[in-house]
Amino acid sequence: MTDSLLKELASSLGTPSYVYDEDVFLQRVQLVKKEFGDKVGICFSIKANPFLLGSLPECFNKIEVCSPGELTICEKTNTDMKKIIFSGVNKTMPDVERAMDDGVGTFTAESLMHVDLINQSACKRNIRVPVLLRLTGGSQFGMDEADLLNIIKNRDDYKGIEIVGIHYFTGTQKRKPAAIVKELDLVEQFAEKVKSELDFEIKRVEYGTGLAVDYFNAEADALEAERLKGVSEKIRELGEKVELTIEMGRFFAAPCGYYFTKVIDVKTNCGINYAICDGGLNQLKYDGQIQGMQIPVITHLKADENTKSGEEQPWTLCGSLCTTADVLARNVSFNALEQNDILVFHRTGAYSVMEGMAVFLSREMPKIALYSQKDGLRVIRDFICSDKFNTPDLNI
């Protein structure tokens, strides 16, 4: 986005606010699809940014949903339930039954309890549902290989389940393509083992690459494109053998987001220039950012264009919270930073709006908007006050 467009959006929305550029999102999706080819499906994990759900490109053939709240968002946006993979480590019977009644396309099972819950719910409805068994990567998620083999071995005992494949995801921000290739080799070896030992074919694989996003590098787009190319050959190869779906959230959404915050106060303490903003770490979060030590791309929009310019000075950008941890960036150089100037933080399209300490100090939550050249600016969530109590006795 140009500075003039950013200024126009800031003026329309107020601060703090988020804008997600649907055109940039589509460009990233098309890049991934081009690298992986037509035989590999793509899945958007909406925990990265559920606000994009209502405008997902058609080329997404799957949507990963991990909670009852995310399922509610899907209901409200009239999402095609057949595309949903209902995942998540914490599933209850009401969760499973609700998803089943909604007609979601696929369930994942991360434990023996999940298998039982899904099976019982399906049998009660006299239906059979597709299930992906999640193979653990050594964390609390998924199940050991021995458990998966045992479930597959005894698959005839589960009348309400059709085991269609496996789900595998070990973590995010993987910078080396070799690590992803190694995991795909592991998945392929497991499928071969199931075939040879149990005479059962793994038809589908849902795999989360965890491809890394570069938040603090001016060459981020090029680095990420190179990383994508580094795994595409192996992904295409596996896609020839099974129905492969690549699940990502961060890699798809990160580049499309902008966070707008206003400078409320400026001062110098002990020789350090501080700018106090109306946002803060309760709303803005970059993976790998600690105490504001790394500098993301930030656009400085002047409130008064007639302000005389001078030498650039280093600034420490702080939010509105009563904690010394609320530092957005340190030693950022600006020319004549003043009250009411707007700072726009780039590459905030994934997780940032969802991972912050949203209600700390009972601050209002940011306005959320979508933008595209075709449709312009559309507000999809207004400011939300977090100081309301549903307790009549308190009268507040």
NORBELQUI-V454374 format. One line per field, one symbol per residue. phi: phi as a letter, one per 20 degrees, with the letter a starting at -180 (. if undefined). burial: + if it has 24 or more other ideal C-beta (glycine too) atoms within 12 Angstrom, else -. A space follows every 10 residues. Layout:
phi=???
burial=???
//
This chain:
phi=.ffffgffff ffencfbdcd efffgfffff fffffenfed ecceefffaf feffcfffff ebceccbfff ffffffdlff ffefdedofd ddggffffff ffnffbddcd afffgfffff ffffelccdf cdeeefdocf emcfgfffff fffdfffdfe cdfdrcdbbd qdleedgfff ffffffffff ffffffeclc efeccdcefm gfdeeccfdg gfffffffff dfffffffff dcfecedbcg ffegfedcdd bdfebcacdl ndeddedeeq ffcdbdfnec lmfddffcee dffcfeffeb ffcfcdeced eebffedead leecdlfcgm fdddeeldfc mgfeefegdf mlffeffcbd cbffdmecfd begdeddede cgfflc
burial=+----++-++ --++++++++ ++++++-++- +++-++---+ ++++++++++ +++++++-++ +++++++--+ +-++--+-+- +-++++++-- +---++++++ -+-+++++++ +--++-+++- ++------++ +++++++--- +++-+-+++- ++--+--+-+ ++++++++++ -++++-+-++ +-++-+++-+ +--+-----+ -+-+++++++ ++++++---+ +--++-++-+ ++-++--++- ++++++++++ ++++++++++ ++++-+---- --++++++++ +++++++-+- -+--++++++ ++-------- ----++++++ +----++++- -+-+-+++-+ ++++++++++ ++++-+-+-- --++++++++ ++----+--+ +--------- ------
//
